Structure formats: C-alpha cells, structure tokens
Amino acid sequence: MFAEAIEDILKDQCTPVAVRSIEAGSSPTALWESLADAGFLELLATEADGGAELSLAELFPILSHFGRYAVPVPVAQTIVARALVASQFAIPPGMITLAPGVRRNPDASLTCALVPYGTMADFVLANDGDTLLLLPCAAAQRQATGVHRSLTASLTWLDDGGAIRAAQGGALLPPFAAALHAALLSGAMNRLFEMTLQYCNDRNQFGKSLGKFQAVQHQLSVMAEHTAAASIAAEAAFQGTGKTPSLLAAAMAKSRTSEAAVLVAATAHALHGAIGVTEEYDLQLLTRRLHEWRMAHGSEDFWNRVVGEHVLKSDMSLSDFVRTV
C-alpha cells in the first residue's frame, strides 16, 4: 500500500525534468514537501509516535522506488535517520542524510567526507563510535565533489558544539546505510534494464530490431542476470524480524549490488549507442547514480572484506557458509 502511494507521488512530482532542475540548483522544496507532508518520513516510527511501524521487508520496495526514480532528495536517508534516533531526542524538521563516517581533525574540527546529498541536506547523521551525532549543515563548510550534477559533498564543522548526540545506535548506522544504498541500486538497475530492453526492441537496424541480434541478446541476458542477482541480494538484507539489517546481510547486499552496478551501467550505455551518452536522454540520470551509490558507504571491496572476516571468524567451512548463509 505504501509503496504504491509513494510511486504515485514520484510519478507526478519526481519526473526527469524535476530531477534535472534540482541537480542544476533549483529548490527541492516542492518534491521534499510532497513526500514529507504525506507522512512518509515516519514509516519506521511506532504507531504510538504517529508512524506506520513498517517491517524491514515492507520498507524494501519503498526504498527501491526511490532508486528507480533517481530521487534527488535524501528522503530514504531521512526515514532511516529518524528511526535510528527515535526516542533519544526531539528530531528537528528538515532533510537528514547519513555520513559514511566522521573524522576528528587535530584542530578539533570534524569532517564528514563524501556525504550523499551533502549539497542540500539540513542535517548529517554520523556515527561517532557507539554514539550518533546529528550535525547541522548550516554550521558546516560544504565542499562539492566537482563531479557534474553530483549532489555529494564533504562537510567540515569547526567543532561538535552544535551537534545533538544520541547515546545509542552508532553501530547500527553503517549496515543500515549499506542496505539502504543496496535497495537504491536495485531499483535503479531494474529501471535501467527495462529502458535498455525497450530500446533494443524498438530500435531497428539492418531491417530488424536490435533485440533480435544474438550478440545483443547475450548482453541483455548477462545484464538481466546481474540485475536479478543484485535485487535478490538487496532484498535479502531486509528480511528477518529485526528493526535494522544485520551487518552480514547488509555487507553481502552492498557488495553484490555495487559489483553489478558497474556492469549494468556499462551494458546500458553500450546497447543504447550514441543516444545513451547524451545529457538530454534519461539514461544518465540513473547510470550516474549507480556509480555514486556504488561508492556511497563503501564499495564492493570494502564490504567483501567484512564478509571475508566473518567467514574467517566462523566455525563453518566456506562451502557450508555459502550453502547456509
């Protein structure tokens, strides 16, 4: 029910024109308020607190829709952030994004590097050991990446005097952020595959559609396999009865989706040919995000190490681990 309701809003409000406009510097207020005013920021909050108290399994398709529509505001991050600090302090209104980490510099300043949606967020939630820091972006110096139309930025604060501290939840942020971006990647890849398949069926060359050429069919098959595998891995991170994804499930999800993102993006551009690299065509709205979300909160290299360390610490053989975990 919630997934369908959110998709209806995204179809109307998060059009490619709106995404391009926000990326170019226009205000995201209209899109943000259409989602916030509908109450979707409290999807994980308890019913007593006015939320929907969704399970992780119910949350996954919603996050996937945000990836599918290349949503240019941190609504997914805000949903998760509000759940992580719920009941610990009064949450201020505004857009909250999640930091991959926080670095304390020798001069007592704090830096959160390469924060997704750091160019526009009102607050950044970062894990500082076992605790969480909610840092106001108005007090930070923002430095954009310089990448064309990227919404990622690094932020630096003179000190943590303006931060709101939550005593619990620090260890939960990294796996939840990884699982969140795996879901976004899954949604974007599914949309890319649909666009590519449709283009190959519609585009005619040498008297027949591209999709009838065996070489093209092979590339589409490989693309479909990686997209499906990534979607299964991402959805698996949102199974179980817990309130947050487990570290191992999140690690495997982010690893698999990040690995698939490179191949899926490359194949989509290859099969679209010249039109696929043009700015006015919608393909780049998704493929650029695949590359950014692949790196956000750790690429496949980072999370493969986490999985490997888990295997080495377990009593199972590698074959048993593969079969059972």
N, C-alpha and C positions, 0 to 999 in steps of 0.2 A: 504493500500500500504506500509506504513512504517513498520507496524507490520510484514508483510510477508518478507520485505527486512531484517529486523533485525533478524528474525528467521533463514533466510538463513545463515547469518553470524554466529549466535550462533551454528547452526548445524555443521558448519565447524570448528569454532575456539574454542567454549566452550564445548568441549567434556568432558566426565567424566575423561579422562586421564589428560586433561589440568587443570580441576578443582582440581584434586588431587595434581598435580605438583605445582600449585600456593599455595595451602594450606600448602604444605610441605616447602615452602620458595623460590620457583623459581620465576623469574621475571614475573610480569603480563603485561609487556610492549607490547608483541605481541597481546594479546587479547584486551588490552586497545586501542592501536593504530588502530586496525581493526574497532573498533566502533567509536573512535574519528575522524579518518580520513574520515570516511563516512559521517560526519556531524551530527551524531545523538545527539551530546551534545546540539545542538541548536534547538531541536524540539519545545520548547516552546517560543523561541525568535521570535520577529516580523519579517515579511518578509523584512522590511527596514533594519534590522540588520543582514540579511542573514539567518534567521531561517525559520522554517516551520509553526510557529504560530498555532500549533495544539490546538484543544479544549481539555478540560479535558476528554471528552468521547473518543476522539481519542487516548489520551495518555494511558488510562487504559489497553488495550490489550498489549501494548508495555511493560509496567511495569510487567504485568502478565507473559509475556515471560521470563523476567529476573528471575522471581521466578521459573518458570518451568525448566529452565536450570541451576539453582543454581549458577548464575553468581558470580564469586569470586572477582569482582572489583566493586567499587561504582559508576557504570555508572548511575543508576537510581537516586542516591543522587546528582550526579553532574548535571544532567539535571534539577532537581528541584532547586538546589542551584544557578545555573546560572540564572534561571528565577527570583528567589527572589531578586537578587541583580542587575539585568539588569538595565542599565541606571544610576545606582548610582555610579559605579566606573568601571575602566577597570579590567576585570576579568583575573587573571593570568592563564596560561595553567597548566594543571595537574588534578589529581583526587581530587575531593572535596567530603567530606562526611558531614553528618548532625549530630550534637551533640544533645543528649536528653536534655541537659541543661549545664549551666556553673556556677561554684561556685567560688566566690571570697574569698580567704583564708585570715586570719589575717595578713600574711606576704606579702600581695599584689600579691601573685601568683594566677593563675587561673587554675582550674581543670575542665576538661570535662570527666565525668566518663562513662565507658562502651559505647564507641563510636563504632557503627558498622563500620567495615573496618578501624578501627583506627590503625591497624598494618601497613597499606600500604599507606594511604591517604597522599596527599601532603598538603592539607588544610582541616581545620574543620570550618564549618559554624555553629555558635551558636547564639541563641537569648539572648540578654542581655537587658531584659525589652522590650521596644518598638523598640530597635535597633538591628542590626545584626553585629556580629564580624566575620571576616574571619581571622582565626589564622593559621600561617604557622607551619606545623608539624615538619619541620626541626629544629625549635627552642624549641620543646617540649621534655619532657621526657616521653617516652611511657612505659606503663606497661601492658603487656599482661594478659589475664584472667587466663591463665594456663589450660584452657579447651582444650582438644585435637583438634588440627587443627582449632581452633577458630581464626577468623580474627578481633575480637573485642578487643579493648584496651582502657585503660584510659590514658589521656594525661594531662600533667601539664606544664604550662609556668611560668617563673619567674615573668612576668608582661604582660600587654597588649600592650607594646610599639611597638611590631611588627605587631599588628593587623590592618586590614583595617576595618573601621567602615562604615556601611550603616545606614543612619538615619531612614529608614523605613523598615518595613517587619518583625520586631521581632515577632509580634503576629501571623503572617501567618505561621511561620516555624513549630510549634508543630502540628497543624492539617494536614498540607501537609505531614509531616513526618509520621504521623499516617496512613493517607490514602495510602501513598506510600508503607508502610510495609504491609498494608492490601492487596494491589494488589499483592505484592510478595508472601504473604502467600497463596492467592487464586491460583496463578499459580503453586506453589509447591504442594498444596493439590490436584489439578486436576491431575498433573502428577503422584503423589503417588497413587491415586485411579486407574488410568489406569494401572500402573505397578502391583498393587495388583490384580485387576480383571484379567489381562492377566495371572499372575502366577497361580491364582486359577483355571483358565480354562485349563492351560497347565499341571499342576501337578496332577498326578494320584495317588490315594491311595485306597486300597481295591477294585480295579477293576473299579473305575470311577474317574472323575476329582473332585478336591476339591470343585469346584463351584457348584456341584450337591448336596452337603450335605446341609440340611436345616439350620443347625447351622451356617455354613459358609455363606450361602445366607443371613441370618439375619444380620450378622456382616457387610457384604458388603452393605446391604441396609441402615443400620444406617450410615456407612461411607459415602455413596453416598449422603444421606440427609444432613449431616453436611457440606460436600464439596460444595454442591449446595447452601445451605443457606449462607455459607461464601462468595461464589463467588458473589451472588446477593447483599449481604451487601457491599462488596468491590466495586463492580461496581457502586452501588448507590452513593458512595462518590464522584464519578467523573461525576455526572450528573449536569445539570444546565448550565447557561451561564457565570458564573464567571470564573476568571482566576485561582483561588485557591479553594480547597474544603472547605466547611463550617465546622465550629467546630463541630456541632452536627452530621452531616453526617459522618465526619471522626471518631468521637468518637464511633458511632454505628458500623462502619465498622471495626475499630481496635478491638473493644470489641468482636464482633461476630467471626471474623477470629482467634483471639487469643484463644478464648474459644474452637473453633473447632480444632485448631492445636494439642492440647493435645490428643484428642480422635482419630483423624485421624492418627497421628503418632503411637500411641499405637496399633490401629487396623491393620495398615500396617505391623508392626513387628509381631504381633500375627499370622496373616494369612500367612505370609511368613515362619514362623517357624524358624528353626536353621539358614538357609541361610540369613535371614533378619538381623541378628546381626553381620555378618561378614564384615570386613573392605573392602574386595575386591568387595563386591556386592554394586551396586549403590544406594540402598535404603537409606543408612545412609547419603549420600550427601544431601538428601532432608530432612530427618527427623531431622537431627542436625540443619538445618536452620529453620525448623518450630519452634523448641524450642528457638532458638536465636531471630528470628524475632517476636515471641510471646512477648518476654520481651522488645524488642527494642522500645524505645519511649513510654513506658507504656504498661502494660499487661491489660487484661480484667478488673481487679479490679480497676485500675486507671481510665479507660475510662468509666466504669459503673458509677462511681461517677460523672463524668462530665455529663452523660446523666441524672442521677437522679437529679442533681442540676438544670438542665434545666427544667425538669418536675415540680419541686417544685416552680420554679420562674414563670412558665407559668400560664395562666388563665384557661387552659384546664384541664379537668378531665383525669385521667390515661387512661381510655378507649378511650376517644377522641384522646389522644396523640398517642396511639397505632394504631388507625384506620387511622389517617391523616398524622402522621409524619413518 
